[in-house]
Amino acid sequence: MQVTRYSEAKPYEAPEHYGMACLRLQGKEATETDTIWIGLSHLLPGGHTSLKDAAVEKLYVVVAGEVTVETPTGSVTLGYLDSCRLAPGEARALVNRSNRPASILLAMPTWSISETGASR
């Protein structure tokens, strides 16, 4: 078993994340995982990401406040324990439009299909 205490979680820099602090909870440099990694992002009021896609799916769960998830086809505001899935290649932007801090969990694969040569 590998435990990451929140008080000891290490921050990481995510490109094109503004007004946000990101912590690695599991996977990558935090722990040894086989398939996924989990991060926790804290968004200040007005905090946001650029509209960008990823080669892998992403799963988000809001654990505090409200976060708006924007895609080229629309947007949705997620509240406490609301979640969403973004498909590989689906561009997204995260935005905290409230006056309160918000926090969102992210889970995503440690590899992409293009990296492994796998197909579905």
KEBATOR-616949 format. One record per residue: residue in one letter; z, x, y of N, C-alpha, C in turn. Coordinates in pm, whole numbers, plus 50000, padded with zeros to 5 digits. Layout:
N
AZXYZXYZXY;...
***
This chain:
120
M500005008449883500005000050000500005008950124;Q499205005350220499155012450347499525002650458;V500555005850531501074997050636500795003350772;T500324995250864500194999451003501164990851084;R502164997051140503084990151229502384988551364;Y502494976551420501864974051549502304984451652;S503564987951649504084997651746503465011551730;E502845014151615502255027151588500725026851581;A500135014851601498675013651595498035022151704;K496955028851669496275037951761495175030751838;P495075033451967493985027652045492655034252009;Y491585027052030490255032752015489385027952130;E488405036052164487465032652272486275025452211;A485965013952266484795006552224483795006552339;P482575010752315481585011052422481364997152482;E481184996752612480854984452685481924973552671;H483184977752663484334968652666485064971652797;Y485234961652881485794963553015487044954953032;G488104960953086489354953653103489954949752970;M489784958552871490254955852736490944968152679;A491944965852597492594976352520492424972752373;C491894982052294491594979552153492474988252064;L493024982251960493874989251864493274987851725;R493284998651648492824998251510494044995151423;L493974984051347495084980151261494884984851117;Q493664983651068493344987650931491944993450927;G491715002950838490405008750818490085019850915;K488895025550895488425037050974489505047850974;E489955052451092490945063251096492375058251074;A492605045051070493965039751056494455040050911;T493645035350819494005034850676492725036250594;E492885038350466491735039150376491385025050330;T490215020250369489745007150322488365009050261;D488035000150169486765001050100485644993150167;T485984981750228484904973050273485014968150417;I486214966850472486334961450608487304969650691;W487244967750822488254972850911488664961651005;I489884962751058490434952251143490944958551272;G490554952351383491014956851513491634945251590;L492424948551688493034938751777492694942851919;S492074933751992491694936552130492484927552224;H493034933752328493744926452433492834926152555;L492534914152603491654912452717492464908052838;L492404915752945493004911753070492204900153129;P492754892653225491934882653293490664889253347;G489534883353318488254889153358487744899753263;G488524903853164488084913653066486884908352989;H485984917352951484764912852883484064924452810;T483094920552729482174930152668480774927052718;S479874936252699478454933752726477894924852615;L476794918252645476084910552543475344920452455;K475804921752331475274932052242475354927252098;D474434931852015474464928151874474964939751790;A475224936851664475654947051567474884944651439;A474734955051360473984954151234474784947051124;V476064944351151476934938051050477544925251107;E478014916651017478674904551065480034908051124;K480494899451215481794901151278482554888051266;L483834889151239484714877451234485784879251341;Y485974869051424486964869451531487984858351512;V489254861251542490324851251542491134853451670;V491234843251753492034844351875493504842651836;V494334852151876495764851651843496634849351966;A496034849252085496764845952207495744842752316;G496054832852398495194829352510493894822852467;E492884824552551491554819052527490504829852549;V489504829952462488394839352475487094831452460;T486174833352554484864827152545483924836852475;V483234831852373482234839552300480874834352343;E480064843052403478734839252449477694845552359;T476664837852328475504842852254474274838852334;P473094843752299471894839652371471614824652361;T472204817952263471924803652244473054794552293;G474164800052342475244791552390476554799052396;S477604791552430478934797752435479984787652390;V481124793052348482244784852304483524791952346;T484494784152391485794789752424486734787252307;L487294798052254488204797352141489634798552190;G490524790252134491944790852165492724796352047;Y494024795152056494944800551957494544796651815;L494304806651732493944805851591492574799751565;D491774797451670490374793951650489644806751608;S488564805051533487834816751484486344814151487;C485574824951477484124823551467483564835251387;R482374833151335481614843451264480324845851340;L479984858451356478714862251414477904869351306;A476684865051288475824870551183475334884451223;P474944892551125474344905451159473174903351254;G473114911251360472034910251456472214899651562;E473264891551553473504881051653474274887051771;A473634887351886474264893052005475414884252051;R476454890852106477614883552157478214891052275;A478864883252359479724888752464481044881252455;L482134888352475483464882252482483894882352627;V484524871352673484974870552812486304863052817;N487254868552893488494861452922488354855553062;R488104842453069487894835753198489184829753253;S490274831853185491554826053229492314836153316;N493434831853367494314840553445495434846453361;R495344844753230496354850153137495694860053042;P496434870252999495884879252898495554871552769;A494604876652694494214870752566494104881852463;S494264878152336494164887952227493304882052116;I492464890552058491564886051953491504896451841;L491604891751717491434900351600489964901251566;L489544912751522488184915051478488224920651337;A487424914951248487244920651114485744922551094;M485384934451048483964936951021483814947550912;P482674947750845482464957450738482504971750790;T482884980750701482884994850735481495001050718;W480544993350668479194998250642478214987250680;S476974990750696475924980750719474934981350605;I474174970750588473174970250482472184981650499;S471814984850623470854995650645471425009250603;E472735010850613473355023550573473385025350422;T473535014350349473685015350205472365013350130;G471365007850199470115004850133470194992050051;A471334985150058471504972749983470684961550047;S470394951649970469694939850024470384927349973;R470114916550041470704903750001469664894249957;
***
